[in-house]
């Protein structure tokens, strides 16, 4: 089965839904993926897998959670990372102004040549992305943990009701 096949992603999605583990384990996996998805602009999935390995989290869930950053959300997250990073790392202020000017132009964001930006701009991006990733990853962690607990409680309640109805 090809990785480009929609069936591949459907199977992966159902694996996540059926994955065992505590709500803490699943939420930790989502945190790893969201953090990697917002911290690095390229090679997000390998970074997410590495972070999940360090934190003993589910690598598949972490990999799929990197898709929080996608072509539609790149301008928001990338500009946010550059803006936050500019407070900590002096970088290419002209590039930051260009990002603000061309914020709604997707072609600007897709035509970025990361190698020509310079090390200070990339460091500015990674620093801001790490801060943004920590913040949004933490929110995703608690949201996921809360919803997994609710989902499991609802499923257990339904199973108990079915068992009671069978006995009656």
Secondary structure as UniProt FT lines:
FT   TURN            3..4
FT   HELIX           6..18
FT   HELIX           23..39
FT   HELIX           44..54
FT   TURN            55..56
FT   HELIX           59..65
FT   HELIX           66..68
FT   TURN            71..73
FT   HELIX           74..85
FT   TURN            86..88
FT   HELIX           93..101
FT   TURN            102..104
FT   HELIX           106..110
FT   HELIX           114..116
FT   HELIX           119..167
//
